[in-house]
């Protein structure tokens, strides 16, 4: 058996990050630092939980956004929580941390103590893409919270 080192597919990763940027901008709809929006997820007659998106930091070239699912339909589900950095000049968004994973490395040596996969960063960004697509297709705004603005 050959022991090959994992080589990331930069083109695939870039395409996923570009798509995630477009989807996140669509969901954020101009939110600023401290603002958040919640989307209730429904499919047919089932309530699947709530996705909360909060802008943690906003600057001219980047935003830091926290996405988390709350009120999941089943107790067997782990509620995902992702920190995502949006790069406005490159029009890309990438996962920089997740639940129990404070810093997502581009490539992990394998095997490793925490058993992270070599392509963990690609997999987390692919998961984000699927999550955002589902949110856009089946999400409905629950409440838009904008503490920075007077109502």
Phi and psi in radians as a Rosetta constraint file:
Dihedral C 1 N 2 CA 2 C 2 CIRCULARHARMONIC -1.398 0.35
Dihedral N 2 CA 2 C 2 N 3 CIRCULARHARMONIC 2.436 0.35
Dihedral C 2 N 3 CA 3 C 3 CIRCULARHARMONIC -1.744 0.35
Dihedral N 3 CA 3 C 3 N 4 CIRCULARHARMONIC 1.528 0.35
Dihedral C 3 N 4 CA 4 C 4 CIRCULARHARMONIC -1.628 0.35
Dihedral N 4 CA 4 C 4 N 5 CIRCULARHARMONIC 2.464 0.35
Dihedral C 4 N 5 CA 5 C 5 CIRCULARHARMONIC -1.432 0.35
Dihedral N 5 CA 5 C 5 N 6 CIRCULARHARMONIC 2.435 0.35
Dihedral C 5 N 6 CA 6 C 6 CIRCULARHARMONIC -1.193 0.35
Dihedral N 6 CA 6 C 6 N 7 CIRCULARHARMONIC 2.283 0.35
Dihedral C 6 N 7 CA 7 C 7 CIRCULARHARMONIC -2.060 0.35
Dihedral N 7 CA 7 C 7 N 8 CIRCULARHARMONIC 2.056 0.35
Dihedral C 7 N 8 CA 8 C 8 CIRCULARHARMONIC -1.151 0.35
Dihedral N 8 CA 8 C 8 N 9 CIRCULARHARMONIC 2.544 0.35
Dihedral C 8 N 9 CA 9 C 9 CIRCULARHARMONIC -1.544 0.35
Dihedral N 9 CA 9 C 9 N 10 CIRCULARHARMONIC 1.674 0.35
Dihedral C 9 N 10 CA 10 C 10 CIRCULARHARMONIC -1.105 0.35
Dihedral N 10 CA 10 C 10 N 11 CIRCULARHARMONIC -0.678 0.35
Dihedral C 10 N 11 CA 11 C 11 CIRCULARHARMONIC -1.123 0.35
Dihedral N 11 CA 11 C 11 N 12 CIRCULARHARMONIC -0.761 0.35
Dihedral C 11 N 12 CA 12 C 12 CIRCULARHARMONIC -1.137 0.35
Dihedral N 12 CA 12 C 12 N 13 CIRCULARHARMONIC -0.785 0.35
Dihedral C 12 N 13 CA 13 C 13 CIRCULARHARMONIC -1.064 0.35
Dihedral N 13 CA 13 C 13 N 14 CIRCULARHARMONIC -0.777 0.35
Dihedral C 13 N 14 CA 14 C 14 CIRCULARHARMONIC -1.077 0.35
Dihedral N 14 CA 14 C 14 N 15 CIRCULARHARMONIC -0.723 0.35
Dihedral C 14 N 15 CA 15 C 15 CIRCULARHARMONIC -1.116 0.35
Dihedral N 15 CA 15 C 15 N 16 CIRCULARHARMONIC -0.717 0.35
Dihedral C 15 N 16 CA 16 C 16 CIRCULARHARMONIC -1.131 0.35
Dihedral N 16 CA 16 C 16 N 17 CIRCULARHARMONIC -0.774 0.35
Dihedral C 16 N 17 CA 17 C 17 CIRCULARHARMONIC -1.136 0.35
Dihedral N 17 CA 17 C 17 N 18 CIRCULARHARMONIC -0.627 0.35
Dihedral C 17 N 18 CA 18 C 18 CIRCULARHARMONIC -1.173 0.35
Dihedral N 18 CA 18 C 18 N 19 CIRCULARHARMONIC -0.750 0.35
Dihedral C 18 N 19 CA 19 C 19 CIRCULARHARMONIC -1.130 0.35
Dihedral N 19 CA 19 C 19 N 20 CIRCULARHARMONIC -0.706 0.35
Dihedral C 19 N 20 CA 20 C 20 CIRCULARHARMONIC -1.091 0.35
Dihedral N 20 CA 20 C 20 N 21 CIRCULARHARMONIC -0.656 0.35
Dihedral C 20 N 21 CA 21 C 21 CIRCULARHARMONIC -1.065 0.35
Dihedral N 21 CA 21 C 21 N 22 CIRCULARHARMONIC -0.840 0.35
Dihedral C 21 N 22 CA 22 C 22 CIRCULARHARMONIC -1.066 0.35
Dihedral N 22 CA 22 C 22 N 23 CIRCULARHARMONIC -0.804 0.35
Dihedral C 22 N 23 CA 23 C 23 CIRCULARHARMONIC -1.141 0.35
Dihedral N 23 CA 23 C 23 N 24 CIRCULARHARMONIC -0.748 0.35
Dihedral C 23 N 24 CA 24 C 24 CIRCULARHARMONIC -1.135 0.35
Dihedral N 24 CA 24 C 24 N 25 CIRCULARHARMONIC -0.737 0.35
Dihedral C 24 N 25 CA 25 C 25 CIRCULARHARMONIC -1.054 0.35
Dihedral N 25 CA 25 C 25 N 26 CIRCULARHARMONIC -0.649 0.35
Dihedral C 25 N 26 CA 26 C 26 CIRCULARHARMONIC -1.120 0.35
Dihedral N 26 CA 26 C 26 N 27 CIRCULARHARMONIC -0.710 0.35
Dihedral C 26 N 27 CA 27 C 27 CIRCULARHARMONIC -1.350 0.35
Dihedral N 27 CA 27 C 27 N 28 CIRCULARHARMONIC -0.579 0.35
Dihedral C 27 N 28 CA 28 C 28 CIRCULARHARMONIC -1.283 0.35
Dihedral N 28 CA 28 C 28 N 29 CIRCULARHARMONIC -0.650 0.35
Dihedral C 28 N 29 CA 29 C 29 CIRCULARHARMONIC 0.852 0.35
Dihedral N 29 CA 29 C 29 N 30 CIRCULARHARMONIC 0.884 0.35
Dihedral C 29 N 30 CA 30 C 30 CIRCULARHARMONIC 1.422 0.35
Dihedral N 30 CA 30 C 30 N 31 CIRCULARHARMONIC 0.294 0.35
Dihedral C 30 N 31 CA 31 C 31 CIRCULARHARMONIC -1.150 0.35
Dihedral N 31 CA 31 C 31 N 32 CIRCULARHARMONIC 2.659 0.35
Dihedral C 31 N 32 CA 32 C 32 CIRCULARHARMONIC -2.013 0.35
Dihedral N 32 CA 32 C 32 N 33 CIRCULARHARMONIC 3.092 0.35
Dihedral C 32 N 33 CA 33 C 33 CIRCULARHARMONIC -0.913 0.35
Dihedral N 33 CA 33 C 33 N 34 CIRCULARHARMONIC 2.281 0.35
Dihedral C 33 N 34 CA 34 C 34 CIRCULARHARMONIC 1.555 0.35
Dihedral N 34 CA 34 C 34 N 35 CIRCULARHARMONIC -0.282 0.35
Dihedral C 34 N 35 CA 35 C 35 CIRCULARHARMONIC -1.377 0.35
Dihedral N 35 CA 35 C 35 N 36 CIRCULARHARMONIC 2.662 0.35
Dihedral C 35 N 36 CA 36 C 36 CIRCULARHARMONIC -2.593 0.35
Dihedral N 36 CA 36 C 36 N 37 CIRCULARHARMONIC 2.803 0.35
Dihedral C 36 N 37 CA 37 C 37 CIRCULARHARMONIC -2.389 0.35
Dihedral N 37 CA 37 C 37 N 38 CIRCULARHARMONIC 2.568 0.35
Dihedral C 37 N 38 CA 38 C 38 CIRCULARHARMONIC -2.087 0.35
Dihedral N 38 CA 38 C 38 N 39 CIRCULARHARMONIC 2.408 0.35
Dihedral C 38 N 39 CA 39 C 39 CIRCULARHARMONIC -2.081 0.35
Dihedral N 39 CA 39 C 39 N 40 CIRCULARHARMONIC 2.113 0.35
Dihedral C 39 N 40 CA 40 C 40 CIRCULARHARMONIC -1.386 0.35
Dihedral N 40 CA 40 C 40 N 41 CIRCULARHARMONIC 2.312 0.35
Dihedral C 40 N 41 CA 41 C 41 CIRCULARHARMONIC -1.768 0.35
Dihedral N 41 CA 41 C 41 N 42 CIRCULARHARMONIC 2.187 0.35
Dihedral C 41 N 42 CA 42 C 42 CIRCULARHARMONIC -2.322 0.35
Dihedral N 42 CA 42 C 42 N 43 CIRCULARHARMONIC 2.450 0.35
Dihedral C 42 N 43 CA 43 C 43 CIRCULARHARMONIC -2.404 0.35
Dihedral N 43 CA 43 C 43 N 44 CIRCULARHARMONIC 2.106 0.35
Dihedral C 43 N 44 CA 44 C 44 CIRCULARHARMONIC 1.001 0.35
Dihedral N 44 CA 44 C 44 N 45 CIRCULARHARMONIC -2.132 0.35
Dihedral C 44 N 45 CA 45 C 45 CIRCULARHARMONIC -1.766 0.35
Dihedral N 45 CA 45 C 45 N 46 CIRCULARHARMONIC 0.166 0.35
Dihedral C 45 N 46 CA 46 C 46 CIRCULARHARMONIC -1.717 0.35
Dihedral N 46 CA 46 C 46 N 47 CIRCULARHARMONIC 2.328 0.35
Dihedral C 46 N 47 CA 47 C 47 CIRCULARHARMONIC -1.570 0.35
Dihedral N 47 CA 47 C 47 N 48 CIRCULARHARMONIC 2.145 0.35
Dihedral C 47 N 48 CA 48 C 48 CIRCULARHARMONIC -1.838 0.35
Dihedral N 48 CA 48 C 48 N 49 CIRCULARHARMONIC -0.004 0.35
Dihedral C 48 N 49 CA 49 C 49 CIRCULARHARMONIC 2.193 0.35
Dihedral N 49 CA 49 C 49 N 50 CIRCULARHARMONIC -2.990 0.35
Dihedral C 49 N 50 CA 50 C 50 CIRCULARHARMONIC -2.267 0.35
Dihedral N 50 CA 50 C 50 N 51 CIRCULARHARMONIC 2.334 0.35
Dihedral C 50 N 51 CA 51 C 51 CIRCULARHARMONIC -1.755 0.35
Dihedral N 51 CA 51 C 51 N 52 CIRCULARHARMONIC 2.215 0.35
Dihedral C 51 N 52 CA 52 C 52 CIRCULARHARMONIC -1.926 0.35
Dihedral N 52 CA 52 C 52 N 53 CIRCULARHARMONIC 2.236 0.35
Dihedral C 52 N 53 CA 53 C 53 CIRCULARHARMONIC -2.121 0.35
Dihedral N 53 CA 53 C 53 N 54 CIRCULARHARMONIC 2.121 0.35
Dihedral C 53 N 54 CA 54 C 54 CIRCULARHARMONIC -2.176 0.35
Dihedral N 54 CA 54 C 54 N 55 CIRCULARHARMONIC 2.365 0.35
Dihedral C 54 N 55 CA 55 C 55 CIRCULARHARMONIC -1.511 0.35
Dihedral N 55 CA 55 C 55 N 56 CIRCULARHARMONIC 1.934 0.35
Dihedral C 55 N 56 CA 56 C 56 CIRCULARHARMONIC -1.468 0.35
Dihedral N 56 CA 56 C 56 N 57 CIRCULARHARMONIC -0.672 0.35
Dihedral C 56 N 57 CA 57 C 57 CIRCULARHARMONIC -2.503 0.35
Dihedral N 57 CA 57 C 57 N 58 CIRCULARHARMONIC 2.523 0.35
Dihedral C 57 N 58 CA 58 C 58 CIRCULARHARMONIC -2.426 0.35
Dihedral N 58 CA 58 C 58 N 59 CIRCULARHARMONIC 2.299 0.35
Dihedral C 58 N 59 CA 59 C 59 CIRCULARHARMONIC -2.453 0.35
Dihedral N 59 CA 59 C 59 N 60 CIRCULARHARMONIC -3.100 0.35
Dihedral C 59 N 60 CA 60 C 60 CIRCULARHARMONIC -1.074 0.35
Dihedral N 60 CA 60 C 60 N 61 CIRCULARHARMONIC -0.690 0.35
Dihedral C 60 N 61 CA 61 C 61 CIRCULARHARMONIC -1.887 0.35
Dihedral N 61 CA 61 C 61 N 62 CIRCULARHARMONIC -0.295 0.35
Dihedral C 61 N 62 CA 62 C 62 CIRCULARHARMONIC -2.483 0.35
Dihedral N 62 CA 62 C 62 N 63 CIRCULARHARMONIC 2.761 0.35
Dihedral C 62 N 63 CA 63 C 63 CIRCULARHARMONIC -2.317 0.35
Dihedral N 63 CA 63 C 63 N 64 CIRCULARHARMONIC 2.600 0.35
Dihedral C 63 N 64 CA 64 C 64 CIRCULARHARMONIC -1.985 0.35
Dihedral N 64 CA 64 C 64 N 65 CIRCULARHARMONIC 2.167 0.35
Dihedral C 64 N 65 CA 65 C 65 CIRCULARHARMONIC -2.162 0.35
Dihedral N 65 CA 65 C 65 N 66 CIRCULARHARMONIC 2.421 0.35
Dihedral C 65 N 66 CA 66 C 66 CIRCULARHARMONIC -1.866 0.35
Dihedral N 66 CA 66 C 66 N 67 CIRCULARHARMONIC 2.217 0.35
Dihedral C 66 N 67 CA 67 C 67 CIRCULARHARMONIC -2.056 0.35
Dihedral N 67 CA 67 C 67 N 68 CIRCULARHARMONIC 2.303 0.35
Dihedral C 67 N 68 CA 68 C 68 CIRCULARHARMONIC -2.572 0.35
Dihedral N 68 CA 68 C 68 N 69 CIRCULARHARMONIC 2.560 0.35
Dihedral C 68 N 69 CA 69 C 69 CIRCULARHARMONIC -1.741 0.35
Dihedral N 69 CA 69 C 69 N 70 CIRCULARHARMONIC 2.303 0.35
Dihedral C 69 N 70 CA 70 C 70 CIRCULARHARMONIC -2.188 0.35
Dihedral N 70 CA 70 C 70 N 71 CIRCULARHARMONIC 2.891 0.35
Dihedral C 70 N 71 CA 71 C 71 CIRCULARHARMONIC 0.907 0.35
Dihedral N 71 CA 71 C 71 N 72 CIRCULARHARMONIC 0.827 0.35
Dihedral C 71 N 72 CA 72 C 72 CIRCULARHARMONIC -1.137 0.35
Dihedral N 72 CA 72 C 72 N 73 CIRCULARHARMONIC 2.660 0.35
Dihedral C 72 N 73 CA 73 C 73 CIRCULARHARMONIC -1.151 0.35
Dihedral N 73 CA 73 C 73 N 74 CIRCULARHARMONIC -0.594 0.35
Dihedral C 73 N 74 CA 74 C 74 CIRCULARHARMONIC -2.130 0.35
Dihedral N 74 CA 74 C 74 N 75 CIRCULARHARMONIC 2.523 0.35
Dihedral C 74 N 75 CA 75 C 75 CIRCULARHARMONIC -1.263 0.35
Dihedral N 75 CA 75 C 75 N 76 CIRCULARHARMONIC -0.239 0.35
Dihedral C 75 N 76 CA 76 C 76 CIRCULARHARMONIC -1.353 0.35
Dihedral N 76 CA 76 C 76 N 77 CIRCULARHARMONIC -0.226 0.35
Dihedral C 76 N 77 CA 77 C 77 CIRCULARHARMONIC -1.509 0.35
Dihedral N 77 CA 77 C 77 N 78 CIRCULARHARMONIC 2.408 0.35
Dihedral C 77 N 78 CA 78 C 78 CIRCULARHARMONIC -1.488 0.35
Dihedral N 78 CA 78 C 78 N 79 CIRCULARHARMONIC 2.253 0.35
Dihedral C 78 N 79 CA 79 C 79 CIRCULARHARMONIC -1.334 0.35
Dihedral N 79 CA 79 C 79 N 80 CIRCULARHARMONIC 1.996 0.35
Dihedral C 79 N 80 CA 80 C 80 CIRCULARHARMONIC -1.192 0.35
Dihedral N 80 CA 80 C 80 N 81 CIRCULARHARMONIC 2.638 0.35
Dihedral C 80 N 81 CA 81 C 81 CIRCULARHARMONIC -2.518 0.35
Dihedral N 81 CA 81 C 81 N 82 CIRCULARHARMONIC 2.074 0.35
Dihedral C 81 N 82 CA 82 C 82 CIRCULARHARMONIC -2.210 0.35
Dihedral N 82 CA 82 C 82 N 83 CIRCULARHARMONIC 2.430 0.35
Dihedral C 82 N 83 CA 83 C 83 CIRCULARHARMONIC -1.772 0.35
Dihedral N 83 CA 83 C 83 N 84 CIRCULARHARMONIC 2.264 0.35
Dihedral C 83 N 84 CA 84 C 84 CIRCULARHARMONIC -2.220 0.35
Dihedral N 84 CA 84 C 84 N 85 CIRCULARHARMONIC 2.314 0.35
Dihedral C 84 N 85 CA 85 C 85 CIRCULARHARMONIC -1.752 0.35
Dihedral N 85 CA 85 C 85 N 86 CIRCULARHARMONIC 2.177 0.35
Dihedral C 85 N 86 CA 86 C 86 CIRCULARHARMONIC -1.721 0.35
Dihedral N 86 CA 86 C 86 N 87 CIRCULARHARMONIC 2.254 0.35
Dihedral C 86 N 87 CA 87 C 87 CIRCULARHARMONIC -1.893 0.35
Dihedral N 87 CA 87 C 87 N 88 CIRCULARHARMONIC 1.814 0.35
Dihedral C 87 N 88 CA 88 C 88 CIRCULARHARMONIC -1.211 0.35
Dihedral N 88 CA 88 C 88 N 89 CIRCULARHARMONIC -0.623 0.35
Dihedral C 88 N 89 CA 89 C 89 CIRCULARHARMONIC -1.196 0.35
Dihedral N 89 CA 89 C 89 N 90 CIRCULARHARMONIC -0.612 0.35
Dihedral C 89 N 90 CA 90 C 90 CIRCULARHARMONIC -1.610 0.35
Dihedral N 90 CA 90 C 90 N 91 CIRCULARHARMONIC -0.187 0.35
Dihedral C 90 N 91 CA 91 C 91 CIRCULARHARMONIC 0.978 0.35
Dihedral N 91 CA 91 C 91 N 92 CIRCULARHARMONIC 0.881 0.35
Dihedral C 91 N 92 CA 92 C 92 CIRCULARHARMONIC -2.357 0.35
Dihedral N 92 CA 92 C 92 N 93 CIRCULARHARMONIC 2.678 0.35
Dihedral C 92 N 93 CA 93 C 93 CIRCULARHARMONIC -2.359 0.35
Dihedral N 93 CA 93 C 93 N 94 CIRCULARHARMONIC 2.304 0.35
Dihedral C 93 N 94 CA 94 C 94 CIRCULARHARMONIC -2.354 0.35
Dihedral N 94 CA 94 C 94 N 95 CIRCULARHARMONIC 2.566 0.35
Dihedral C 94 N 95 CA 95 C 95 CIRCULARHARMONIC -1.259 0.35
Dihedral N 95 CA 95 C 95 N 96 CIRCULARHARMONIC 2.210 0.35
Dihedral C 95 N 96 CA 96 C 96 CIRCULARHARMONIC -1.912 0.35
Dihedral N 96 CA 96 C 96 N 97 CIRCULARHARMONIC -0.342 0.35
Dihedral C 96 N 97 CA 97 C 97 CIRCULARHARMONIC -2.732 0.35
Dihedral N 97 CA 97 C 97 N 98 CIRCULARHARMONIC 2.806 0.35
Dihedral C 97 N 98 CA 98 C 98 CIRCULARHARMONIC -2.541 0.35
Dihedral N 98 CA 98 C 98 N 99 CIRCULARHARMONIC 3.088 0.35
Dihedral C 98 N 99 CA 99 C 99 CIRCULARHARMONIC -0.889 0.35
Dihedral N 99 CA 99 C 99 N 100 CIRCULARHARMONIC 2.224 0.35
Dihedral C 99 N 100 CA 100 C 100 CIRCULARHARMONIC 1.013 0.35
Dihedral N 100 CA 100 C 100 N 101 CIRCULARHARMONIC 0.404 0.35
Dihedral C 100 N 101 CA 101 C 101 CIRCULARHARMONIC -2.544 0.35
Dihedral N 101 CA 101 C 101 N 102 CIRCULARHARMONIC 1.377 0.35
Dihedral C 101 N 102 CA 102 C 102 CIRCULARHARMONIC -1.086 0.35
Dihedral N 102 CA 102 C 102 N 103 CIRCULARHARMONIC -0.443 0.35
Dihedral C 102 N 103 CA 103 C 103 CIRCULARHARMONIC -2.522 0.35
Dihedral N 103 CA 103 C 103 N 104 CIRCULARHARMONIC 2.095 0.35
Dihedral C 103 N 104 CA 104 C 104 CIRCULARHARMONIC -1.581 0.35
Dihedral N 104 CA 104 C 104 N 105 CIRCULARHARMONIC 2.047 0.35
Dihedral C 104 N 105 CA 105 C 105 CIRCULARHARMONIC -1.416 0.35
Dihedral N 105 CA 105 C 105 N 106 CIRCULARHARMONIC 2.638 0.35
Dihedral C 105 N 106 CA 106 C 106 CIRCULARHARMONIC -1.114 0.35
Dihedral N 106 CA 106 C 106 N 107 CIRCULARHARMONIC -0.713 0.35
Dihedral C 106 N 107 CA 107 C 107 CIRCULARHARMONIC -2.448 0.35
Dihedral N 107 CA 107 C 107 N 108 CIRCULARHARMONIC 2.343 0.35
Dihedral C 107 N 108 CA 108 C 108 CIRCULARHARMONIC -1.880 0.35
Dihedral N 108 CA 108 C 108 N 109 CIRCULARHARMONIC 2.405 0.35
Dihedral C 108 N 109 CA 109 C 109 CIRCULARHARMONIC -1.134 0.35
Dihedral N 109 CA 109 C 109 N 110 CIRCULARHARMONIC 2.658 0.35
Dihedral C 109 N 110 CA 110 C 110 CIRCULARHARMONIC -2.459 0.35
Dihedral N 110 CA 110 C 110 N 111 CIRCULARHARMONIC 2.288 0.35
Dihedral C 110 N 111 CA 111 C 111 CIRCULARHARMONIC -1.326 0.35
Dihedral N 111 CA 111 C 111 N 112 CIRCULARHARMONIC 2.815 0.35
Dihedral C 111 N 112 CA 112 C 112 CIRCULARHARMONIC -2.437 0.35
Dihedral N 112 CA 112 C 112 N 113 CIRCULARHARMONIC 2.888 0.35
Dihedral C 112 N 113 CA 113 C 113 CIRCULARHARMONIC -1.048 0.35
Dihedral N 113 CA 113 C 113 N 114 CIRCULARHARMONIC -0.661 0.35
Dihedral C 113 N 114 CA 114 C 114 CIRCULARHARMONIC -1.605 0.35
Dihedral N 114 CA 114 C 114 N 115 CIRCULARHARMONIC 0.023 0.35
Dihedral C 114 N 115 CA 115 C 115 CIRCULARHARMONIC 1.020 0.35
Dihedral N 115 CA 115 C 115 N 116 CIRCULARHARMONIC 0.639 0.35
Dihedral C 115 N 116 CA 116 C 116 CIRCULARHARMONIC -1.322 0.35
Dihedral N 116 CA 116 C 116 N 117 CIRCULARHARMONIC 2.473 0.35
Dihedral C 116 N 117 CA 117 C 117 CIRCULARHARMONIC -1.286 0.35
Dihedral N 117 CA 117 C 117 N 118 CIRCULARHARMONIC 2.689 0.35
Dihedral C 117 N 118 CA 118 C 118 CIRCULARHARMONIC -1.006 0.35
Dihedral N 118 CA 118 C 118 N 119 CIRCULARHARMONIC -0.612 0.35
Dihedral C 118 N 119 CA 119 C 119 CIRCULARHARMONIC -1.827 0.35
Dihedral N 119 CA 119 C 119 N 120 CIRCULARHARMONIC 0.577 0.35
Dihedral C 119 N 120 CA 120 C 120 CIRCULARHARMONIC -0.980 0.35
Dihedral N 120 CA 120 C 120 N 121 CIRCULARHARMONIC -0.710 0.35
Dihedral C 120 N 121 CA 121 C 121 CIRCULARHARMONIC -1.101 0.35
Dihedral N 121 CA 121 C 121 N 122 CIRCULARHARMONIC -0.767 0.35
Dihedral C 121 N 122 CA 122 C 122 CIRCULARHARMONIC -1.087 0.35
Dihedral N 122 CA 122 C 122 N 123 CIRCULARHARMONIC -0.754 0.35
Dihedral C 122 N 123 CA 123 C 123 CIRCULARHARMONIC -1.144 0.35
Dihedral N 123 CA 123 C 123 N 124 CIRCULARHARMONIC -0.710 0.35
Dihedral C 123 N 124 CA 124 C 124 CIRCULARHARMONIC -1.138 0.35
Dihedral N 124 CA 124 C 124 N 125 CIRCULARHARMONIC -0.689 0.35
Dihedral C 124 N 125 CA 125 C 125 CIRCULARHARMONIC -1.226 0.35
Dihedral N 125 CA 125 C 125 N 126 CIRCULARHARMONIC -0.576 0.35
Dihedral C 125 N 126 CA 126 C 126 CIRCULARHARMONIC -1.167 0.35
Dihedral N 126 CA 126 C 126 N 127 CIRCULARHARMONIC -0.716 0.35
Dihedral C 126 N 127 CA 127 C 127 CIRCULARHARMONIC -1.066 0.35
Dihedral N 127 CA 127 C 127 N 128 CIRCULARHARMONIC -0.772 0.35
Dihedral C 127 N 128 CA 128 C 128 CIRCULARHARMONIC -1.019 0.35
Dihedral N 128 CA 128 C 128 N 129 CIRCULARHARMONIC -0.742 0.35
Dihedral C 128 N 129 CA 129 C 129 CIRCULARHARMONIC -1.040 0.35
Dihedral N 129 CA 129 C 129 N 130 CIRCULARHARMONIC -0.795 0.35
Dihedral C 129 N 130 CA 130 C 130 CIRCULARHARMONIC -1.150 0.35
Dihedral N 130 CA 130 C 130 N 131 CIRCULARHARMONIC -0.703 0.35
Dihedral C 130 N 131 CA 131 C 131 CIRCULARHARMONIC -1.115 0.35
Dihedral N 131 CA 131 C 131 N 132 CIRCULARHARMONIC -0.793 0.35
Dihedral C 131 N 132 CA 132 C 132 CIRCULARHARMONIC -1.139 0.35
Dihedral N 132 CA 132 C 132 N 133 CIRCULARHARMONIC -0.728 0.35
Dihedral C 132 N 133 CA 133 C 133 CIRCULARHARMONIC -1.063 0.35
Dihedral N 133 CA 133 C 133 N 134 CIRCULARHARMONIC -0.752 0.35
Dihedral C 133 N 134 CA 134 C 134 CIRCULARHARMONIC -1.119 0.35
Dihedral N 134 CA 134 C 134 N 135 CIRCULARHARMONIC -0.733 0.35
Dihedral C 134 N 135 CA 135 C 135 CIRCULARHARMONIC -1.088 0.35
Dihedral N 135 CA 135 C 135 N 136 CIRCULARHARMONIC -0.716 0.35
Dihedral C 135 N 136 CA 136 C 136 CIRCULARHARMONIC -1.211 0.35
Dihedral N 136 CA 136 C 136 N 137 CIRCULARHARMONIC -0.681 0.35
Dihedral C 136 N 137 CA 137 C 137 CIRCULARHARMONIC -1.322 0.35
Dihedral N 137 CA 137 C 137 N 138 CIRCULARHARMONIC -0.618 0.35
Dihedral C 137 N 138 CA 138 C 138 CIRCULARHARMONIC -2.147 0.35
Dihedral N 138 CA 138 C 138 N 139 CIRCULARHARMONIC 0.100 0.35
Dihedral C 138 N 139 CA 139 C 139 CIRCULARHARMONIC -1.655 0.35
Dihedral N 139 CA 139 C 139 N 140 CIRCULARHARMONIC 2.578 0.35
Dihedral C 139 N 140 CA 140 C 140 CIRCULARHARMONIC -2.303 0.35
Dihedral N 140 CA 140 C 140 N 141 CIRCULARHARMONIC 2.304 0.35
Dihedral C 140 N 141 CA 141 C 141 CIRCULARHARMONIC -1.027 0.35
Dihedral N 141 CA 141 C 141 N 142 CIRCULARHARMONIC 2.214 0.35
Dihedral C 141 N 142 CA 142 C 142 CIRCULARHARMONIC -1.614 0.35
Dihedral N 142 CA 142 C 142 N 143 CIRCULARHARMONIC -0.913 0.35
Dihedral C 142 N 143 CA 143 C 143 CIRCULARHARMONIC -2.759 0.35
Dihedral N 143 CA 143 C 143 N 144 CIRCULARHARMONIC 2.336 0.35
Dihedral C 143 N 144 CA 144 C 144 CIRCULARHARMONIC -1.801 0.35
Dihedral N 144 CA 144 C 144 N 145 CIRCULARHARMONIC 2.024 0.35
Dihedral C 144 N 145 CA 145 C 145 CIRCULARHARMONIC -1.849 0.35
Dihedral N 145 CA 145 C 145 N 146 CIRCULARHARMONIC 2.114 0.35
Dihedral C 145 N 146 CA 146 C 146 CIRCULARHARMONIC -2.306 0.35
Dihedral N 146 CA 146 C 146 N 147 CIRCULARHARMONIC 1.457 0.35
Dihedral C 146 N 147 CA 147 C 147 CIRCULARHARMONIC -1.181 0.35
Dihedral N 147 CA 147 C 147 N 148 CIRCULARHARMONIC -0.314 0.35
Dihedral C 147 N 148 CA 148 C 148 CIRCULARHARMONIC -1.421 0.35
Dihedral N 148 CA 148 C 148 N 149 CIRCULARHARMONIC -0.088 0.35
Dihedral C 148 N 149 CA 149 C 149 CIRCULARHARMONIC -2.102 0.35
Dihedral N 149 CA 149 C 149 N 150 CIRCULARHARMONIC 2.541 0.35
Dihedral C 149 N 150 CA 150 C 150 CIRCULARHARMONIC -1.449 0.35
Dihedral N 150 CA 150 C 150 N 151 CIRCULARHARMONIC 2.462 0.35
